[in-house]
Amino acid sequence: MIEQLKNTPAREWIRALDHDGFSARKSKGSHHVYQHADGRRVLIVYHKLSDTFGPKTIKQLLVGTRWNKIDLERLRLVR
């Protein structure tokens, strides 16, 4: 599943976070913190919205958001 997400730009991750109820809490430089109403929090580091992420970063995003394959399909990150 991570292989399918490797070329996903930061813009699409942010769109998916917004669609799932996360909101931007704070940012400092390239570090952006998004938090959900239920307490889930995820840190995304990017300089441009076209930046992509490596496998370890993607894994941490999935752990922080608690998204599974069904959620990724619903948010249109994988097909």
PyMOL Python script that loads the backbone (N, CA, C, O; Angstrom):
from pymol import cmd

cmd.read_pdbstr("""\
ATOM      1  N   MET A   1       0.820  -1.182   0.000  1.00  0.00           N
ATOM      2  CA  MET A   1       0.000   0.000   0.000  1.00  0.00           C
ATOM      3  C   MET A   1       0.870   1.255   0.000  1.00  0.00           C
ATOM      4  O   MET A   1       0.521   2.249  -0.635  1.00  0.00           O
ATOM      5  N   ILE A   2       1.993   1.215   0.703  1.00  0.00           N
ATOM      6  CA  ILE A   2       2.870   2.387   0.761  1.00  0.00           C
ATOM      7  C   ILE A   2       3.429   2.702  -0.620  1.00  0.00           C
ATOM      8  O   ILE A   2       3.638   3.868  -0.953  1.00  0.00           O
ATOM      9  N   GLU A   3       3.672   1.676  -1.420  1.00  0.00           N
ATOM     10  CA  GLU A   3       4.180   1.904  -2.783  1.00  0.00           C
ATOM     11  C   GLU A   3       3.207   2.750  -3.605  1.00  0.00           C
ATOM     12  O   GLU A   3       3.638   3.568  -4.418  1.00  0.00           O
ATOM     13  N   GLN A   4       1.912   2.566  -3.403  1.00  0.00           N
ATOM     14  CA  GLN A   4       0.909   3.339  -4.140  1.00  0.00           C
ATOM     15  C   GLN A   4       0.874   4.794  -3.690  1.00  0.00           C
ATOM     16  O   GLN A   4       0.423   5.664  -4.435  1.00  0.00           O
ATOM     17  N   LEU A   5       1.347   5.064  -2.478  1.00  0.00           N
ATOM     18  CA  LEU A   5       1.271   6.411  -1.914  1.00  0.00           C
ATOM     19  C   LEU A   5       2.554   7.214  -2.097  1.00  0.00           C
ATOM     20  O   LEU A   5       2.582   8.403  -1.778  1.00  0.00           O
ATOM     21  N   LYS A   6       3.622   6.587  -2.605  1.00  0.00           N
ATOM     22  CA  LYS A   6       4.922   7.258  -2.666  1.00  0.00           C
ATOM     23  C   LYS A   6       4.927   8.512  -3.524  1.00  0.00           C
ATOM     24  O   LYS A   6       5.662   9.450  -3.216  1.00  0.00           O
ATOM     25  N   ASN A   7       4.150   8.564  -4.568  1.00  0.00           N
ATOM     26  CA  ASN A   7       4.151   9.727  -5.460  1.00  0.00           C
ATOM     27  C   ASN A   7       2.995  10.686  -5.182  1.00  0.00           C
ATOM     28  O   ASN A   7       2.683  11.537  -6.015  1.00  0.00           O
ATOM     29  N   THR A   8       2.370  10.555  -4.036  1.00  0.00           N
ATOM     30  CA  THR A   8       1.266  11.438  -3.676  1.00  0.00           C
ATOM     31  C   THR A   8       1.829  12.746  -3.122  1.00  0.00           C
ATOM     32  O   THR A   8       2.555  12.722  -2.128  1.00  0.00           O
ATOM     33  N   PRO A   9       1.515  13.879  -3.737  1.00  0.00           N
ATOM     34  CA  PRO A   9       2.063  15.156  -3.255  1.00  0.00           C
ATOM     35  C   PRO A   9       1.416  15.611  -1.944  1.00  0.00           C
ATOM     36  O   PRO A   9       0.336  15.151  -1.574  1.00  0.00           O
ATOM     37  N   ALA A  10       2.094  16.512  -1.262  1.00  0.00           N
ATOM     38  CA  ALA A  10       1.604  17.045   0.015  1.00  0.00           C
ATOM     39  C   ALA A  10       0.222  17.667  -0.144  1.00  0.00           C
ATOM     40  O   ALA A  10      -0.597  17.593   0.772  1.00  0.00           O
ATOM     41  N   ARG A  11      -0.042  18.272  -1.281  1.00  0.00           N
ATOM     42  CA  ARG A  11      -1.345  18.904  -1.537  1.00  0.00           C
ATOM     43  C   ARG A  11      -2.486  17.901  -1.345  1.00  0.00           C
ATOM     44  O   ARG A  11      -3.504  18.234  -0.740  1.00  0.00           O
ATOM     45  N   GLU A  12      -2.323  16.677  -1.856  1.00  0.00           N
ATOM     46  CA  GLU A  12      -3.381  15.671  -1.741  1.00  0.00           C
ATOM     47  C   GLU A  12      -3.511  15.148  -0.313  1.00  0.00           C
ATOM     48  O   GLU A  12      -4.620  14.859   0.137  1.00  0.00           O
ATOM     49  N   TRP A  13      -2.395  15.022   0.405  1.00  0.00           N
ATOM     50  CA  TRP A  13      -2.451  14.607   1.805  1.00  0.00           C
ATOM     51  C   TRP A  13      -3.220  15.636   2.628  1.00  0.00           C
ATOM     52  O   TRP A  13      -4.044  15.274   3.468  1.00  0.00           O
ATOM     53  N   ILE A  14      -2.951  16.918   2.386  1.00  0.00           N
ATOM     54  CA  ILE A  14      -3.624  17.985   3.129  1.00  0.00           C
ATOM     55  C   ILE A  14      -5.113  18.004   2.800  1.00  0.00           C
ATOM     56  O   ILE A  14      -5.944  18.198   3.687  1.00  0.00           O
ATOM     57  N   ARG A  15      -5.448  17.804   1.538  1.00  0.00           N
ATOM     58  CA  ARG A  15      -6.856  17.743   1.140  1.00  0.00           C
ATOM     59  C   ARG A  15      -7.555  16.599   1.869  1.00  0.00           C
ATOM     60  O   ARG A  15      -8.673  16.763   2.358  1.00  0.00           O
ATOM     61  N   ALA A  16      -6.899  15.440   1.941  1.00  0.00           N
ATOM     62  CA  ALA A  16      -7.481  14.282   2.620  1.00  0.00           C
ATOM     63  C   ALA A  16      -7.633  14.544   4.118  1.00  0.00           C
ATOM     64  O   ALA A  16      -8.642  14.167   4.716  1.00  0.00           O
ATOM     65  N   LEU A  17      -6.640  15.183   4.721  1.00  0.00           N
ATOM     66  CA  LEU A  17      -6.735  15.512   6.144  1.00  0.00           C
ATOM     67  C   LEU A  17      -7.913  16.446   6.406  1.00  0.00           C
ATOM     68  O   LEU A  17      -8.682  16.233   7.344  1.00  0.00           O
ATOM     69  N   ASP A  18      -8.053  17.471   5.584  1.00  0.00           N
ATOM     70  CA  ASP A  18      -9.171  18.413   5.733  1.00  0.00           C
ATOM     71  C   ASP A  18     -10.513  17.707   5.558  1.00  0.00           C
ATOM     72  O   ASP A  18     -11.462  17.964   6.299  1.00  0.00           O
ATOM     73  N   HIS A  19     -10.582  16.826   4.582  1.00  0.00           N
ATOM     74  CA  HIS A  19     -11.826  16.110   4.297  1.00  0.00           C
ATOM     75  C   HIS A  19     -12.207  15.179   5.450  1.00  0.00           C
ATOM     76  O   HIS A  19     -13.390  14.932   5.685  1.00  0.00           O
ATOM     77  N   ASP A  20     -11.203  14.661   6.168  1.00  0.00           N
ATOM     78  CA  ASP A  20     -11.451  13.725   7.257  1.00  0.00           C
ATOM     79  C   ASP A  20     -11.665  14.422   8.600  1.00  0.00           C
ATOM     80  O   ASP A  20     -11.889  13.750   9.607  1.00  0.00           O
ATOM     81  N   GLY A  21     -11.600  15.744   8.636  1.00  0.00           N
ATOM     82  CA  GLY A  21     -11.892  16.457   9.869  1.00  0.00           C
ATOM     83  C   GLY A  21     -10.686  16.998  10.612  1.00  0.00           C
ATOM     84  O   GLY A  21     -10.836  17.545  11.704  1.00  0.00           O
ATOM     85  N   PHE A  22      -9.499  16.861  10.051  1.00  0.00           N
ATOM     86  CA  PHE A  22      -8.305  17.431  10.668  1.00  0.00           C
ATOM     87  C   PHE A  22      -8.254  18.921  10.347  1.00  0.00           C
ATOM     88  O   PHE A  22      -8.723  19.355   9.295  1.00  0.00           O
ATOM     89  N   SER A  23      -7.687  19.693  11.255  1.00  0.00           N
ATOM     90  CA  SER A  23      -7.518  21.123  10.991  1.00  0.00           C
ATOM     91  C   SER A  23      -6.096  21.525  11.359  1.00  0.00           C
ATOM     92  O   SER A  23      -5.486  20.947  12.258  1.00  0.00           O
ATOM     93  N   ALA A  24      -5.582  22.518  10.654  1.00  0.00           N
ATOM     94  CA  ALA A  24      -4.224  22.997  10.902  1.00  0.00           C
ATOM     95  C   ALA A  24      -4.194  23.693  12.254  1.00  0.00           C
ATOM     96  O   ALA A  24      -4.974  24.614  12.499  1.00  0.00           O
ATOM     97  N   ARG A  25      -3.303  23.258  13.126  1.00  0.00           N
ATOM     98  CA  ARG A  25      -3.198  23.839  14.454  1.00  0.00           C
ATOM     99  C   ARG A  25      -2.081  24.865  14.527  1.00  0.00           C
ATOM    100  O   ARG A  25      -2.275  25.972  15.030  1.00  0.00           O
ATOM    101  N   LYS A  26      -0.916  24.496  14.028  1.00  0.00           N
ATOM    102  CA  LYS A  26       0.196  25.442  14.048  1.00  0.00           C
ATOM    103  C   LYS A  26       1.214  25.024  13.009  1.00  0.00           C
ATOM    104  O   LYS A  26       1.223  23.887  12.538  1.00  0.00           O
ATOM    105  N   SER A  27       2.066  25.965  12.666  1.00  0.00           N
ATOM    106  CA  SER A  27       3.158  25.659  11.748  1.00  0.00           C
ATOM    107  C   SER A  27       4.335  26.554  12.091  1.00  0.00           C
ATOM    108  O   SER A  27       4.174  27.692  12.532  1.00  0.00           O
ATOM    109  N   LYS A  28       5.510  26.012  11.878  1.00  0.00           N
ATOM    110  CA  LYS A  28       6.736  26.767  12.084  1.00  0.00           C
ATOM    111  C   LYS A  28       7.694  26.323  10.992  1.00  0.00           C
ATOM    112  O   LYS A  28       8.204  25.203  11.006  1.00  0.00           O
ATOM    113  N   GLY A  29       7.923  27.207  10.065  1.00  0.00           N
ATOM    114  CA  GLY A  29       8.761  26.848   8.928  1.00  0.00           C
ATOM    115  C   GLY A  29       8.061  25.822   8.061  1.00  0.00           C
ATOM    116  O   GLY A  29       6.950  26.050   7.584  1.00  0.00           O
ATOM    117  N   SER A  30       8.719  24.691   7.861  1.00  0.00           N
ATOM    118  CA  SER A  30       8.155  23.650   7.011  1.00  0.00           C
ATOM    119  C   SER A  30       7.370  22.605   7.801  1.00  0.00           C
ATOM    120  O   SER A  30       6.835  21.669   7.207  1.00  0.00           O
ATOM    121  N   HIS A  31       7.290  22.738   9.116  1.00  0.00           N
ATOM    122  CA  HIS A  31       6.598  21.778   9.966  1.00  0.00           C
ATOM    123  C   HIS A  31       5.160  22.248  10.206  1.00  0.00           C
ATOM    124  O   HIS A  31       4.930  23.339  10.728  1.00  0.00           O
ATOM    125  N   HIS A  32       4.202  21.411   9.818  1.00  0.00           N
ATOM    126  CA  HIS A  32       2.782  21.747   9.930  1.00  0.00           C
ATOM    127  C   HIS A  32       2.086  20.683  10.773  1.00  0.00           C
ATOM    128  O   HIS A  32       2.188  19.491  10.481  1.00  0.00           O
ATOM    129  N   VAL A  33       1.384  21.108  11.814  1.00  0.00           N
ATOM    130  CA  VAL A  33       0.688  20.192  12.713  1.00  0.00           C
ATOM    131  C   VAL A  33      -0.805  20.256  12.418  1.00  0.00           C
ATOM    132  O   VAL A  33      -1.402  21.332  12.390  1.00  0.00           O
ATOM    133  N   TYR A  34      -1.399  19.084  12.200  1.00  0.00           N
ATOM    134  CA  TYR A  34      -2.836  18.959  11.973  1.00  0.00           C
ATOM    135  C   TYR A  34      -3.414  18.121  13.101  1.00  0.00           C
ATOM    136  O   TYR A  34      -2.831  17.112  13.498  1.00  0.00           O
ATOM    137  N   GLN A  35      -4.577  18.547  13.621  1.00  0.00           N
ATOM    138  CA  GLN A  35      -5.193  17.837  14.726  1.00  0.00           C
ATOM    139  C   GLN A  35      -6.667  17.582  14.438  1.00  0.00           C
ATOM    140  O   GLN A  35      -7.356  18.411  13.843  1.00  0.00           O
ATOM    141  N   HIS A  36      -7.130  16.415  14.874  1.00  0.00           N
ATOM    142  CA  HIS A  36      -8.525  16.022  14.724  1.00  0.00           C
ATOM    143  C   HIS A  36      -9.252  16.326  16.029  1.00  0.00           C
ATOM    144  O   HIS A  36      -8.616  16.431  17.078  1.00  0.00           O
ATOM    145  N   ALA A  37     -10.549  16.467  15.980  1.00  0.00           N
ATOM    146  CA  ALA A  37     -11.343  16.766  17.173  1.00  0.00           C
ATOM    147  C   ALA A  37     -11.242  15.662  18.226  1.00  0.00           C
ATOM    148  O   ALA A  37     -11.387  15.931  19.419  1.00  0.00           O
ATOM    149  N   ASP A  38     -10.993  14.419  17.795  1.00  0.00           N
ATOM    150  CA  ASP A  38     -10.891  13.317  18.754  1.00  0.00           C
ATOM    151  C   ASP A  38      -9.492  13.169  19.355  1.00  0.00           C
ATOM    152  O   ASP A  38      -9.248  12.239  20.123  1.00  0.00           O
ATOM    153  N   GLY A  39      -8.577  14.072  19.015  1.00  0.00           N
ATOM    154  CA  GLY A  39      -7.252  14.074  19.632  1.00  0.00           C
ATOM    155  C   GLY A  39      -6.124  13.555  18.764  1.00  0.00           C
ATOM    156  O   GLY A  39      -4.955  13.726  19.110  1.00  0.00           O
ATOM    157  N   ARG A  40      -6.446  12.925  17.645  1.00  0.00           N
ATOM    158  CA  ARG A  40      -5.378  12.453  16.759  1.00  0.00           C
ATOM    159  C   ARG A  40      -4.600  13.654  16.244  1.00  0.00           C
ATOM    160  O   ARG A  40      -5.178  14.689  15.914  1.00  0.00           O
ATOM    161  N   ARG A  41      -3.278  13.503  16.181  1.00  0.00           N
ATOM    162  CA  ARG A  41      -2.444  14.606  15.720  1.00  0.00           C
ATOM    163  C   ARG A  41      -1.387  14.052  14.776  1.00  0.00           C
ATOM    164  O   ARG A  41      -0.858  12.961  14.987  1.00  0.00           O
ATOM    165  N   VAL A  42      -1.090  14.815  13.740  1.00  0.00           N
ATOM    166  CA  VAL A  42      -0.091  14.383  12.768  1.00  0.00           C
ATOM    167  C   VAL A  42       0.745  15.589  12.357  1.00  0.00           C
ATOM    168  O   VAL A  42       0.234  16.699  12.207  1.00  0.00           O
ATOM    169  N   LEU A  43       2.033  15.347  12.180  1.00  0.00           N
ATOM    170  CA  LEU A  43       2.974  16.379  11.759  1.00  0.00           C
ATOM    171  C   LEU A  43       3.381  16.090  10.325  1.00  0.00           C
ATOM    172  O   LEU A  43       3.818  14.982  10.013  1.00  0.00           O
ATOM    173  N   ILE A  44       3.240  17.078   9.453  1.00  0.00           N
ATOM    174  CA  ILE A  44       3.651  16.936   8.058  1.00  0.00           C
ATOM    175  C   ILE A  44       4.734  17.970   7.790  1.00  0.00           C
ATOM    176  O   ILE A  44       4.570  19.152   8.089  1.00  0.00           O
ATOM    177  N   VAL A  45       5.839  17.509   7.223  1.00  0.00           N
ATOM    178  CA  VAL A  45       6.952  18.403   6.904  1.00  0.00           C
ATOM    179  C   VAL A  45       7.063  18.503   5.388  1.00  0.00           C
ATOM    180  O   VAL A  45       7.327  17.514   4.705  1.00  0.00           O
ATOM    181  N   TYR A  46       6.855  19.717   4.872  1.00  0.00           N
ATOM    182  CA  TYR A  46       7.001  19.942   3.437  1.00  0.00           C
ATOM    183  C   TYR A  46       7.366  21.393   3.195  1.00  0.00           C
ATOM    184  O   TYR A  46       7.044  22.274   3.992  1.00  0.00           O
ATOM    185  N   HIS A  47       8.045  21.627   2.079  1.00  0.00           N
ATOM    186  CA  HIS A  47       8.417  22.981   1.680  1.00  0.00           C
ATOM    187  C   HIS A  47       7.487  23.508   0.594  1.00  0.00           C
ATOM    188  O   HIS A  47       7.087  24.672   0.608  1.00  0.00           O
ATOM    189  N   LYS A  48       7.151  22.627  -0.350  1.00  0.00           N
ATOM    190  CA  LYS A  48       6.228  22.987  -1.429  1.00  0.00           C
ATOM    191  C   LYS A  48       5.077  21.993  -1.416  1.00  0.00           C
ATOM    192  O   LYS A  48       5.240  20.857  -0.970  1.00  0.00           O
ATOM    193  N   LEU A  49       3.929  22.409  -1.897  1.00  0.00           N
ATOM    194  CA  LEU A  49       2.774  21.516  -1.941  1.00  0.00           C
ATOM    195  C   LEU A  49       2.969  20.365  -2.920  1.00  0.00           C
ATOM    196  O   LEU A  49       2.214  19.393  -2.891  1.00  0.00           O
ATOM    197  N   SER A  50       3.963  20.465  -3.777  1.00  0.00           N
ATOM    198  CA  SER A  50       4.229  19.386  -4.730  1.00  0.00           C
ATOM    199  C   SER A  50       5.218  18.361  -4.176  1.00  0.00           C
ATOM    200  O   SER A  50       5.515  17.377  -4.852  1.00  0.00           O
ATOM    201  N   ASP A  51       5.735  18.567  -2.961  1.00  0.00           N
ATOM    202  CA  ASP A  51       6.671  17.615  -2.356  1.00  0.00           C
ATOM    203  C   ASP A  51       5.989  16.272  -2.124  1.00  0.00           C
ATOM    204  O   ASP A  51       4.806  16.213  -1.789  1.00  0.00           O
ATOM    205  N   THR A  52       6.750  15.195  -2.307  1.00  0.00           N
ATOM    206  CA  THR A  52       6.265  13.851  -1.998  1.00  0.00           C
ATOM    207  C   THR A  52       7.029  13.338  -0.780  1.00  0.00           C
ATOM    208  O   THR A  52       8.014  13.944  -0.358  1.00  0.00           O
ATOM    209  N   PHE A  53       6.574  12.226  -0.221  1.00  0.00           N
ATOM    210  CA  PHE A  53       7.151  11.707   1.011  1.00  0.00           C
ATOM    211  C   PHE A  53       7.726  10.316   0.799  1.00  0.00           C
ATOM    212  O   PHE A  53       7.285   9.572  -0.077  1.00  0.00           O
ATOM    213  N   GLY A  54       8.713   9.979   1.612  1.00  0.00           N
ATOM    214  CA  GLY A  54       9.323   8.659   1.577  1.00  0.00           C
ATOM    215  C   GLY A  54       8.476   7.640   2.321  1.00  0.00           C
ATOM    216  O   GLY A  54       7.501   8.001   2.980  1.00  0.00           O
ATOM    217  N   PRO A  55       8.844   6.365   2.218  1.00  0.00           N
ATOM    218  CA  PRO A  55       8.046   5.300   2.827  1.00  0.00           C
ATOM    219  C   PRO A  55       7.908   5.424   4.348  1.00  0.00           C
ATOM    220  O   PRO A  55       6.833   5.170   4.890  1.00  0.00           O
ATOM    221  N   LYS A  56       8.977   5.810   5.038  1.00  0.00           N
ATOM    222  CA  LYS A  56       8.899   5.923   6.498  1.00  0.00           C
ATOM    223  C   LYS A  56       7.986   7.071   6.916  1.00  0.00           C
ATOM    224  O   LYS A  56       7.245   6.953   7.891  1.00  0.00           O
ATOM    225  N   THR A  57       8.037   8.165   6.190  1.00  0.00           N
ATOM    226  CA  THR A  57       7.165   9.298   6.489  1.00  0.00           C
ATOM    227  C   THR A  57       5.708   8.927   6.239  1.00  0.00           C
ATOM    228  O   THR A  57       4.830   9.287   7.023  1.00  0.00           O
ATOM    229  N   ILE A  58       5.454   8.216   5.159  1.00  0.00           N
ATOM    230  CA  ILE A  58       4.086   7.780   4.856  1.00  0.00           C
ATOM    231  C   ILE A  58       3.574   6.855   5.953  1.00  0.00           C
ATOM    232  O   ILE A  58       2.423   6.963   6.376  1.00  0.00           O
ATOM    233  N   LYS A  59       4.432   5.944   6.413  1.00  0.00           N
ATOM    234  CA  LYS A  59       4.028   5.030   7.478  1.00  0.00           C
ATOM    235  C   LYS A  59       3.665   5.805   8.741  1.00  0.00           C
ATOM    236  O   LYS A  59       2.677   5.481   9.399  1.00  0.00           O
ATOM    237  N   GLN A  60       4.448   6.821   9.086  1.00  0.00           N
ATOM    238  CA  GLN A  60       4.147   7.627  10.266  1.00  0.00           C
ATOM    239  C   GLN A  60       2.846   8.420  10.089  1.00  0.00           C
ATOM    240  O   GLN A  60       2.091   8.593  11.046  1.00  0.00           O
ATOM    241  N   LEU A  61       2.585   8.899   8.874  1.00  0.00           N
ATOM    242  CA  LEU A  61       1.318   9.587   8.611  1.00  0.00           C
ATOM    243  C   LEU A  61       0.135   8.640   8.821  1.00  0.00           C
ATOM    244  O   LEU A  61      -0.882   9.027   9.397  1.00  0.00           O
ATOM    245  N   LEU A  62       0.273   7.412   8.358  1.00  0.00           N
ATOM    246  CA  LEU A  62      -0.809   6.440   8.501  1.00  0.00           C
ATOM    247  C   LEU A  62      -1.015   6.048   9.960  1.00  0.00           C
ATOM    248  O   LEU A  62      -2.148   5.835  10.394  1.00  0.00           O
ATOM    249  N   VAL A  63       0.075   5.953  10.718  1.00  0.00           N
ATOM    250  CA  VAL A  63      -0.043   5.641  12.146  1.00  0.00           C
ATOM    251  C   VAL A  63      -0.709   6.802  12.883  1.00  0.00           C
ATOM    252  O   VAL A  63      -1.598   6.584  13.706  1.00  0.00           O
ATOM    253  N   GLY A  64      -0.286   8.025  12.593  1.00  0.00           N
ATOM    254  CA  GLY A  64      -0.832   9.200  13.273  1.00  0.00           C
ATOM    255  C   GLY A  64      -2.295   9.455  12.965  1.00  0.00           C
ATOM    256  O   GLY A  64      -3.048   9.892  13.836  1.00  0.00           O
ATOM    257  N   THR A  65      -2.703   9.185  11.735  1.00  0.00           N
ATOM    258  CA  THR A  65      -4.095   9.427  11.349  1.00  0.00           C
ATOM    259  C   THR A  65      -4.994   8.235  11.643  1.00  0.00           C
ATOM    260  O   THR A  65      -6.216   8.367  11.695  1.00  0.00           O
ATOM    261  N   ARG A  66      -4.378   7.062  11.836  1.00  0.00           N
ATOM    262  CA  ARG A  66      -5.111   5.799  12.050  1.00  0.00           C
ATOM    263  C   ARG A  66      -5.991   5.454  10.862  1.00  0.00           C
ATOM    264  O   ARG A  66      -7.098   4.940  11.026  1.00  0.00           O
ATOM    265  N   TRP A  67      -5.493   5.739   9.664  1.00  0.00           N
ATOM    266  CA  TRP A  67      -6.231   5.404   8.454  1.00  0.00           C
ATOM    267  C   TRP A  67      -5.893   3.987   8.017  1.00  0.00           C
ATOM    268  O   TRP A  67      -4.740   3.565   8.103  1.00  0.00           O
ATOM    269  N   ASN A  68      -6.901   3.250   7.546  1.00  0.00           N
ATOM    270  CA  ASN A  68      -6.684   1.933   6.966  1.00  0.00           C
ATOM    271  C   ASN A  68      -6.947   2.015   5.461  1.00  0.00           C
ATOM    272  O   ASN A  68      -7.172   3.096   4.918  1.00  0.00           O
ATOM    273  N   LYS A  69      -6.915   0.876   4.809  1.00  0.00           N
ATOM    274  CA  LYS A  69      -7.078   0.869   3.351  1.00  0.00           C
ATOM    275  C   LYS A  69      -8.440   1.426   2.927  1.00  0.00           C
ATOM    276  O   LYS A  69      -8.533   2.129   1.920  1.00  0.00           O
ATOM    277  N   ILE A  70      -9.481   1.123   3.676  1.00  0.00           N
ATOM    278  CA  ILE A  70     -10.820   1.624   3.347  1.00  0.00           C
ATOM    279  C   ILE A  70     -10.855   3.149   3.435  1.00  0.00           C
ATOM    280  O   ILE A  70     -11.447   3.810   2.582  1.00  0.00           O
ATOM    281  N   ASP A  71     -10.221   3.703   4.467  1.00  0.00           N
ATOM    282  CA  ASP A  71     -10.167   5.165   4.606  1.00  0.00           C
ATOM    283  C   ASP A  71      -9.402   5.794   3.449  1.00  0.00           C
ATOM    284  O   ASP A  71      -9.814   6.828   2.924  1.00  0.00           O
ATOM    285  N   LEU A  72      -8.293   5.179   3.049  1.00  0.00           N
ATOM    286  CA  LEU A  72      -7.492   5.725   1.949  1.00  0.00           C
ATOM    287  C   LEU A  72      -8.273   5.715   0.640  1.00  0.00           C
ATOM    288  O   LEU A  72      -8.140   6.634  -0.168  1.00  0.00           O
ATOM    289  N   GLU A  73      -9.083   4.688   0.428  1.00  0.00           N
ATOM    290  CA  GLU A  73      -9.922   4.646  -0.776  1.00  0.00           C
ATOM    291  C   GLU A  73     -11.025   5.697  -0.699  1.00  0.00           C
ATOM    292  O   GLU A  73     -11.329   6.351  -1.696  1.00  0.00           O
ATOM    293  N   ARG A  74     -11.622   5.860   0.478  1.00  0.00           N
ATOM    294  CA  ARG A  74     -12.685   6.854   0.662  1.00  0.00           C
ATOM    295  C   ARG A  74     -12.155   8.267   0.430  1.00  0.00           C
ATOM    296  O   ARG A  74     -12.856   9.114  -0.124  1.00  0.00           O
ATOM    297  N   LEU A  75     -10.925   8.516   0.852  1.00  0.00           N
ATOM    298  CA  LEU A  75     -10.310   9.833   0.696  1.00  0.00           C
ATOM    299  C   LEU A  75      -9.619  10.001  -0.658  1.00  0.00           C
ATOM    300  O   LEU A  75      -9.026  11.043  -0.934  1.00  0.00           O
ATOM    301  N   ARG A  76      -9.700   8.978  -1.489  1.00  0.00           N
ATOM    302  CA  ARG A  76      -9.146   8.977  -2.847  1.00  0.00           C
ATOM    303  C   ARG A  76      -7.622   9.140  -2.885  1.00  0.00           C
ATOM    304  O   ARG A  76      -7.081   9.769  -3.794  1.00  0.00           O
ATOM    305  N   LEU A  77      -6.938   8.567  -1.885  1.00  0.00           N
ATOM    306  CA  LEU A  77      -5.478   8.561  -1.916  1.00  0.00           C
ATOM    307  C   LEU A  77      -4.961   7.326  -2.652  1.00  0.00           C
ATOM    308  O   LEU A  77      -3.893   7.365  -3.263  1.00  0.00           O
ATOM    309  N   VAL A  78      -5.716   6.234  -2.593  1.00  0.00           N
ATOM    310  CA  VAL A  78      -5.415   5.039  -3.393  1.00  0.00           C
ATOM    311  C   VAL A  78      -6.674   4.649  -4.139  1.00  0.00           C
ATOM    312  O   VAL A  78      -7.787   4.991  -3.738  1.00  0.00           O
ATOM    313  N   ARG A  79      -6.481   3.927  -5.232  1.00  0.00           N
ATOM    314  CA  ARG A  79      -7.622   3.513  -6.037  1.00  0.00           C
ATOM    315  C   ARG A  79      -7.742   2.022  -6.063  1.00  0.00           C
ATOM    316  O   ARG A  79      -8.652   1.488  -6.697  1.00  0.00           O
TER     317      ARG A  79
END
""", "prot")
cmd.dss("prot")
cmd.show_as("cartoon", "prot")
cmd.util.cbc("prot")
cmd.orient("prot")
